[in-house]
Amino acid sequence: MTNAPREIFDCGRVRAFLDSYLQGQVPPPERRAMRLHIHACADCHARVVARDPLQLFAPLADEEREEAFWAGFWPAVRADIHAVEAESSSWRGRFLRPSLAWSAAALLLVAALALARTWRAAAVLPEAAGGAPIVRTVPEGWHRVLPSRGSLGDPAPPALEDVRSPSAKVLSMKVYGQDQAVTEVVLIVDEEIRL
Amino acid sequence: MSDERALIRRCRQRDEGALAELIELKRQKVFRIALSIVGNEDDAKDITQLAFVRLWAAIPSFDESARFDPWFFRIVVNLGLDHFRKRRRRAEEPGGEIEPEPPPGPMASVQDATLYRADIRRIWNEAARRLTPPQRAAFALHEIEGFGTEEIARVMGVRASTVRNHLLQARRHLQEYLRRRYPEIARGR
């Protein structure tokens, strides 16, 4: 029997509680005491690792860096915090934050996409009674956002669909304009993007 | 040392001294989790530092009736997973570094705790390269830090069944690795 670091667990008690230990049923304080014994006692260690080889990694839970390792850690964190706060309180930080810049870029992209689709939809309209397609020039001015009642039916509801990124979503919706132009708005949202 | 809940309340009131105490209380565990995910001490140090900076920024939104550790460790795990993914993306780029697998070295005696733990950390870093980042995180939180499945699910923002699947896959890969590279350990020395 090898000396244990804690009195409350010796080899006999470790053996008695080994099944519960391996099934994760020993409460944390006792579990730690058992672990400290197991990984200081060659016999118990061999017995535990033979039952579950992955118990080899259990002592990593007690791995702690010495005080010297942490020298300068708090000043570094404090300096970072102050830098972040100074940045966010300045007008440049407030208005040129990456999140705002990305949002603006996304809005521009959506606007450009919507404009392109509107032009395409408005340029070629359904055939007239005589069979010849009605071709109009690109309409000028603003479009109505609400659909023209009774002419095109209800607007399509927003559709949410999954894309390859597990957290990203594509929200697309159609907005019907005054002269039967259809604007498709596509929003891509990914909360996993770190800005 | 003040009570943890009181420290959190003081942090929410922007008391930097409370943050210094909270860091003292949590830094070892945060570093261990980061190290288990990224497998590199320098990167783990950066993640630990960034985690406390993020904590300071986010703590006003923390609901004091909730448990603090799962909320905070979610920040740590997300930072670790993000870092790991970026590093792997860099390695996959043309000319990116792919570290060769080191040969298995001799292990220190179990009685020499410090050396023995350093050896185990080395073996973990080698073995964990076979795991996906979520598998690493789930295994480290469960088998090393002693978190329950439901708690890991909250930390990782996934379902408990997903955590169980990560753990199953991680155990399978690690057992296979130990059997192949360290048969004497798999036999219990």
Interface residues (C-beta under 8 A of the other chain):
Chain A: T2 G24 P28 R31 H39 A40 C41 A42 H45 A46 R47 V48 V49 A50 R51 P53 L54 L56 F57 A58 P59 L60 A61 D62 E63 E64 R65 W70 F73 W74 A76 V77 R78 D80 I81 V84 R194
Chain B: E16 L19 A20 I23 R27 Q28 F31 R32 S36 T48 Q49 L50 F52 V53 W56 A57 D82 S109 V110 Q111 A113 Y116 R117 I120 R121 I123 W124 E143 I144 E145 G146 R171 L174 Q175 L178 R179 I185 A186 R187 G188 R189
